[in-house]
Amino acid sequence: LINLSVNETNLDTVKVEWNGSNITLWSTSGLVGYWPLNNDTLDYSGLGNDGTQNGGVNCGTGVAGKIGSACSFDGTDDYVNVSYAPNLNLGQTFTISSWVKPNSAGTTSGATGGPSKFYSGEIPYSSYELEYYSTNKFSFSLGATDNSFNNFFSSTVATIGNWYHLVGIYDGVTAKLYINGVLENNTAFTKTIAYNTNSLCIGTWCGSPASMNDFNGTLDEVRIW
């Protein structure tokens, strides 16, 4: 018998390493979108935020995921589009997560390694996004009503071909980024997140040109709360 206690507000995913095996635990309370990406892009949260495959993204059973199968993106034009729904505008407290395995370095503007809710103000950006940059670092990124786009970077430098679990948390006063269960960025942030009625995308930024944010690699188990 093992008693596990975690004291962290808004932390919805916990990774436990036990005897060389990784076990991921997550809460279903408040779940807005859950895309396991196991041979489809359906939303298993029960809220109907199903995705549509675009550009030849491969979500077949032959794509090895972190858990079961996954979706493979070619870094050129592959993405999953989730049409707008009001519950995808997450307010000022939320958590987003994804398993990410890059096949190459990221992009200078940040390849989308998970969910990206597009927002276009005076400058184009996303309301919330998990990104992978040309420095091989990850970012939890937030767009605010002052038309700023704010990056909260990992200290981890990714190794091509390895899996990483990304969790971004915003609680209205602090932005946090966890990589493989380790808190790597904890920054005070009190700006208001900007939203509109644009789509959410997985594997790219929904804006134009989308190609500057296309992810090259495999994504699995995408969730938002």
Sequence and secondary structure as in RCSB ss.txt:
>XXXX:A:sequence
LINLSVNETNLDTVKVEWNGSNITLWSTSGLVGYWPLNNDTLDYSGLGNDGTQNGGVNCGTGVAGKIGSACSFDG
TDDYVNVSYAPNLNLGQTFTISSWVKPNSAGTTSGATGGPSKFYSGEIPYSSYELEYYSTNKFSFSLGATDNSFN
NFFSSTVATIGNWYHLVGIYDGVTAKLYINGVLENNTAFTKTIAYNTNSLCIGTWCGSPASMNDFNGTLDEVRIW
>XXXX:A:secstr
        TT  EEEEEETTEEEEEE  TT  EEE  SSS    SSS   EEEETT B  TTSB SSSB EEEES
SS EEEE   GGGS TTSEEEEEEEEESS  BTT EEEEEEEEEESSSEEEEEEEEEBTTS EEEEEEBTTS EE
EEE S    TT  EEEEEEE SSEEEEEETTEEEEEEE    B   S  EEESS SSSSGGGG  EEEEEEEEE 
